[in-house]
């Protein structure tokens, strides 16, 4: 059913679960997976005297490269084909729109991403990329909630 799956990754535990779900579906459906990492440009790039955002930017780029290597290794181990994509967002970019556009460019049948489960003021300030993707997408979206737990976690309780 699904032949091309785009999965948004960000290094969080929830995105790891989303990536794992993408791999499971890819194995089942012999699908190609494209893990997609966005280096966000937010308030950290404001022009503030004495503030140098280059170290934070470098750290985010290193995180993206590390996630790409890990994702590629896991895909290879599971026999899943695909290529990890890392993009840099500008301050004016809508990250959700970047993800949805990437899914369309990739001709994805399915978009998978994790939700962080923010509520109240934190959600108001930080917003919800997953919710905006869900509203903008014209393809099926599978959201993996932050409250989802792994079987290994359940066994250790």
VONUSE-267301 format. One record per residue (C-alpha): residue number from 0; z, x, y; residue in three letters. Coordinates in steps of 0.05 Angstrom, whole numbers, m for minus. Example, Ala and Ser with C-alpha at 12.3 -4.5 7.8 and 13.67 -1.06 7.14 Angstrom:
BEGIN
@k=0 w=156 u=246 v=m90 r=ALA;
@k=1 w=143 u=273 v=m21 r=SER;
//
This chain:
BEGIN
@k=0 w=0 u=0 v=0 r=UNK;
@k=1 w=19 u=54 v=51 r=UNK;
@k=2 w=m28 u=113 v=54 r=UNK;
@k=3 w=m8 u=145 v=121 r=UNK;
@k=4 w=64 u=147 v=144 r=UNK;
@k=5 w=89 u=174 v=211 r=UNK;
@k=6 w=163 u=189 v=213 r=UNK;
@k=7 w=200 u=207 v=276 r=UNK;
@k=8 w=249 u=264 v=266 r=UNK;
@k=9 w=302 u=290 v=314 r=UNK;
@k=10 w=351 u=330 v=272 r=UNK;
@k=11 w=403 u=275 v=268 r=UNK;
@k=12 w=432 u=250 v=202 r=UNK;
@k=13 w=398 u=183 v=213 r=UNK;
@k=14 w=330 u=216 v=222 r=UNK;
@k=15 w=342 u=256 v=158 r=UNK;
@k=16 w=352 u=189 v=123 r=UNK;
@k=17 w=288 u=163 v=154 r=UNK;
@k=18 w=251 u=225 v=131 r=UNK;
@k=19 w=279 u=217 v=61 r=UNK;
@k=20 w=254 u=145 v=60 r=UNK;
@k=21 w=186 u=168 v=83 r=UNK;
@k=22 w=183 u=219 v=26 r=UNK;
@k=23 w=204 u=167 v=m25 r=UNK;
@k=24 w=150 u=119 v=m2 r=UNK;
@k=25 w=98 u=175 v=1 r=UNK;
@k=26 w=112 u=194 v=m71 r=UNK;
@k=27 w=109 u=122 v=m93 r=UNK;
@k=28 w=44 u=107 v=m55 r=UNK;
@k=29 w=12 u=176 v=m56 r=UNK;
@k=30 w=14 u=174 v=20 r=UNK;
@k=31 w=5 u=228 v=72 r=UNK;
@k=32 w=66 u=238 v=117 r=UNK;
@k=33 w=67 u=264 v=188 r=UNK;
@k=34 w=137 u=282 v=212 r=UNK;
@k=35 w=136 u=277 v=288 r=UNK;
@k=36 w=186 u=313 v=334 r=UNK;
@k=37 w=189 u=303 v=409 r=UNK;
@k=38 w=221 u=354 v=455 r=UNK;
@k=39 w=247 u=308 v=508 r=UNK;
@k=40 w=246 u=327 v=582 r=UNK;
@k=41 w=302 u=289 v=614 r=UNK;
@k=42 w=353 u=301 v=669 r=UNK;
@k=43 w=362 u=372 v=643 r=UNK;
@k=44 w=297 u=390 v=679 r=UNK;
@k=45 w=318 u=366 v=748 r=UNK;
@k=46 w=311 u=417 v=803 r=UNK;
@k=47 w=384 u=435 v=813 r=UNK;
@k=48 w=402 u=499 v=850 r=UNK;
@k=49 w=430 u=551 v=803 r=UNK;
@k=50 w=412 u=512 v=741 r=UNK;
@k=51 w=363 u=543 v=692 r=UNK;
@k=52 w=340 u=493 v=640 r=UNK;
@k=53 w=297 u=544 v=603 r=UNK;
@k=54 w=353 u=562 v=553 r=UNK;
@k=55 w=362 u=489 v=534 r=UNK;
@k=56 w=286 u=480 v=529 r=UNK;
@k=57 w=281 u=541 v=485 r=UNK;
@k=58 w=337 u=514 v=441 r=UNK;
@k=59 w=301 u=447 v=433 r=UNK;
@k=60 w=236 u=483 v=416 r=UNK;
@k=61 w=273 u=526 v=364 r=UNK;
@k=62 w=304 u=463 v=335 r=UNK;
@k=63 w=234 u=432 v=330 r=UNK;
@k=64 w=207 u=494 v=295 r=UNK;
@k=65 w=266 u=494 v=247 r=UNK;
@k=66 w=258 u=420 v=232 r=UNK;
@k=67 w=184 u=431 v=220 r=UNK;
@k=68 w=198 u=486 v=169 r=UNK;
@k=69 w=250 u=444 v=134 r=UNK;
@k=70 w=205 u=383 v=132 r=UNK;
@k=71 w=146 u=423 v=106 r=UNK;
@k=72 w=190 u=453 v=52 r=UNK;
@k=73 w=216 u=385 v=30 r=UNK;
@k=74 w=146 u=355 v=30 r=UNK;
@k=75 w=120 u=412 v=m12 r=UNK;
@k=76 w=178 u=406 v=m61 r=UNK;
@k=77 w=163 u=331 v=m70 r=UNK;
@k=78 w=87 u=342 v=m74 r=UNK;
@k=79 w=75 u=304 v=m9 r=UNK;
@k=80 w=18 u=325 v=37 r=UNK;
@k=81 w=18 u=323 v=112 r=UNK;
@k=82 w=31 u=364 v=174 r=UNK;
@k=83 w=91 u=366 v=220 r=UNK;
@k=84 w=75 u=354 v=294 r=UNK;
@k=85 w=119 u=376 v=351 r=UNK;
@k=86 w=103 u=353 v=422 r=UNK;
@k=87 w=135 u=366 v=490 r=UNK;
@k=88 w=147 u=305 v=533 r=UNK;
@k=89 w=143 u=310 v=608 r=UNK;
@k=90 w=196 u=277 v=651 r=UNK;
@k=91 w=148 u=219 v=663 r=UNK;
@k=92 w=132 u=208 v=589 r=UNK;
@k=93 w=161 u=149 v=551 r=UNK;
@k=94 w=182 u=178 v=485 r=UNK;
@k=95 w=172 u=112 v=449 r=UNK;
@k=96 w=101 u=107 v=475 r=UNK;
@k=97 w=88 u=179 v=451 r=UNK;
@k=98 w=112 u=161 v=382 r=UNK;
@k=99 w=72 u=96 v=378 r=UNK;
@k=100 w=9 u=131 v=405 r=UNK;
@k=101 w=18 u=187 v=354 r=UNK;
@k=102 w=22 u=134 v=298 r=UNK;
@k=103 w=m43 u=104 v=323 r=UNK;
@k=104 w=m77 u=172 v=329 r=UNK;
@k=105 w=m55 u=188 v=258 r=UNK;
@k=106 w=m80 u=120 v=235 r=UNK;
@k=107 w=m12 u=107 v=205 r=UNK;
@k=108 w=1 u=46 v=161 r=UNK;
@k=109 w=75 u=52 v=174 r=UNK;
@k=110 w=122 u=82 v=225 r=UNK;
@k=111 w=192 u=102 v=201 r=UNK;
@k=112 w=249 u=122 v=245 r=UNK;
@k=113 w=325 u=121 v=248 r=UNK;
@k=114 w=368 u=81 v=295 r=UNK;
@k=115 w=430 u=111 v=325 r=UNK;
@k=116 w=467 u=45 v=333 r=UNK;
@k=117 w=487 u=55 v=405 r=UNK;
@k=118 w=521 u=m4 v=439 r=UNK;
@k=119 w=545 u=m25 v=507 r=UNK;
@k=120 w=543 u=24 v=564 r=UNK;
@k=121 w=516 u=81 v=521 r=UNK;
@k=122 w=456 u=39 v=500 r=UNK;
@k=123 w=446 u=16 v=572 r=UNK;
@k=124 w=444 u=88 v=598 r=UNK;
@k=125 w=409 u=122 v=539 r=UNK;
@k=126 w=365 u=64 v=518 r=UNK;
@k=127 w=338 u=56 v=449 r=UNK;
@k=128 w=274 u=93 v=431 r=UNK;
@k=129 w=273 u=56 v=364 r=UNK;
@k=130 w=277 u=m12 v=398 r=UNK;
@k=131 w=222 u=6 v=447 r=UNK;
@k=132 w=178 u=32 v=390 r=UNK;
@k=133 w=190 u=m33 v=352 r=UNK;
@k=134 w=169 u=m74 v=414 r=UNK;
@k=135 w=107 u=m31 v=428 r=UNK;
@k=136 w=81 u=m20 v=358 r=UNK;
@k=137 w=24 u=m59 v=327 r=UNK;
@k=138 w=37 u=m31 v=258 r=UNK;
@k=139 w=96 u=m42 v=211 r=UNK;
@k=140 w=160 u=m5 v=231 r=UNK;
@k=141 w=215 u=12 v=182 r=UNK;
@k=142 w=281 u=25 v=218 r=UNK;
@k=143 w=336 u=62 v=181 r=UNK;
@k=144 w=403 u=44 v=211 r=UNK;
@k=145 w=456 u=95 v=228 r=UNK;
@k=146 w=504 u=55 v=185 r=UNK;
@k=147 w=461 u=67 v=123 r=UNK;
@k=148 w=495 u=112 v=74 r=UNK;
@k=149 w=470 u=158 v=20 r=UNK;
@k=150 w=489 u=145 v=m53 r=UNK;
@k=151 w=523 u=213 v=m53 r=UNK;
@k=152 w=567 u=192 v=5 r=UNK;
@k=153 w=585 u=127 v=m30 r=UNK;
@k=154 w=604 u=165 v=m93 r=UNK;
@k=155 w=650 u=212 v=m54 r=UNK;
@k=156 w=691 u=154 v=m24 r=UNK;
//
